[in-house]
Amino acid sequence: MTLTDATTASPTRPPFKPGQLFIGGQWKGASDGARRDVLDPATGQRITDVAAATTADVDAAVAAARASFDSGVWSRLSGRERGRVLLKAHDLMRARAEELAQTESADAGKPITFARVVDVEHAALQYEYAASLGQHLDGSVRETPANTHAYVRHEPLGVVAAITPFNFPLILSSTKIAPALVAGNSIVHKPASDTPLTALLMAEILQEAGVPDGVFNVVTGSGATLGDHLVGHPDVDKVAFTGSTEVGAHAAALAGKTLKSFTAELGGNAANIVFADADLDQAIGTVIQAFVFNAGQFCMAGPRLLVERPIYDLVLGILRDAVPGVPFGDTTDPATVIGPLASADQLHKVEALVDRAKQEGATVVTGGERVDLDGGFYYRPTVLAGLTNEASAVQEEVFGPVLTVQPFDTEDEAVQLANSTPYGLASGIQTTNLAKAHRVAARLDAGICWVNGWAMLDPAVPFGGVKASGWGREYGPEVLHSYQRTKSIVISLDEGAAR
């Protein structure tokens, strides 16, 4: 299905059961009985409803997590024992992969093929990799001039609040939950209010895998109601947050009042630099992938394209012809690449940003309008040229299928333009010159840089932001630093000091 032949979608979804809160190993309704609808972004229609938690429910979830942590039923197991449980969870995710994929696709508006091969696959790999880290939760012995035996332990932090956004519900929750669990923590997970369904499926899976009651809890409902209460809760020891820079800054300030540990992956506005020596066929494919993947709702998307001037007009012409042919529409069609935006609010934000860009002098190379398809929240993939570097569409996070294209003349100018926004999460370089790739990558203000590709992510490779894109790292062994505290123990070896 292409933009030019989009037809009425014909969903073939399984039914989705109503969702409850998962607290202390039990499924419960909200304390006041309230519920909220869950919508399919492809149609705007209700697919089920979930419990709308209250702050009293958050208190109950935190209390369950605290009791489980203090009891040692999970926190005092060896890392190897916890890793075995996570491996079981990985196996169960594989066994229920199609259920997870269908749920993620309907809940977040993802094309079903991407939900299968990206979201579910990558989330399962995170549990598998985190399980391997359980083999290496080692401390160390330190030599000192004094007559002592000094050693360092790495211990779990306690109760972790994992707060995740709507764009990759399963992946971004797994990014936090898997390492927090293998490190020995107990968790209260608050998924995005619009996309809670796979979080509830994972509660089932983790319980079946053997995670003890109270170690993993899920509260669904309004972020405005629950988020501040959870972040500021005195019995929460650490907050792991993914979301917008604005909300992340607010959450960090609130967490700071109780001096709790805080890590955040925030907004992004990555530049993708195409040099004139790039393999153009490969580079154009990467450029399109970088801005249309997940309908552009990707904090590590590449919505800013910087093109060396000798090939600037050529690249614009190729994009004008190629982008409208990217398969678009029905999320149940395995051929679909671009689905809807996740909500009506997100659609309106993208529309407003493109309208502002037009007022600021943008030339619309292709796209630039919403698509009327079955009441869903669709927006045509859009390429904009002719904007200054100060334009809002260049400086702000788009979070939609919109690409701005700017020319550059020198390597220094490319770096300057790439680093000119407040963000620093991801970056990209397209070139066949290896020395240039190393040279430019070292100068880009971003937590990860991809060369001749995009979104090449693996649980073994850390990523995270600089500047307004947050702090802390996820993935790799480095992620354990976010979920452990360091304790030093020093024992005197002087005779008579210890018996």
Buried (B, 14 or more C-beta within 10 A) or exposed (E): BBBEEBEEBEBEBEEBEEBBBBBBBEBBBBBEEBBBEBBBBBBBEEBBBBBBBBBEBBBBBBBBBBBBBEBEBBBEBEBEEBBBBBBBBBBBBBEBBEBBBBBBBBBBBBBBBBBBEBBBBBBBBBBBBBBBBBEEBEBEEEEEEEEBBBBBBBBBBBBBBBBBBBBBBBBBBBBBBBBBBBBBBBBBBBBBBBBBBBBBBBBBBBBEBBBBBBBBBBBBBBBEBBBBBBBBBEBBBBBBBBBBBEBBBBBBEBBEEBEBBBBBBBBBBBBBBBBBBBEBEEBBBBBBBBBBBBBBBBBBBBBBBBBBEEBBEEBBEBBBEBBBEBBBBBBBBEEBBBBBBBBBEBBEBBBEBBEBBBEBEBBBBBBBEBBEBBBBBBBBBBBBBBBEEEBBBBBBBBBBBBBBBBBBEEBEBBBBBBBBBEBBBBBBBBBEEEEBBEBBBEBBBBBBBBBBBBBEBEBEEBBBBBBBBBBBBBBBBBBBBBBBBEEEEEEEEEEEEEE
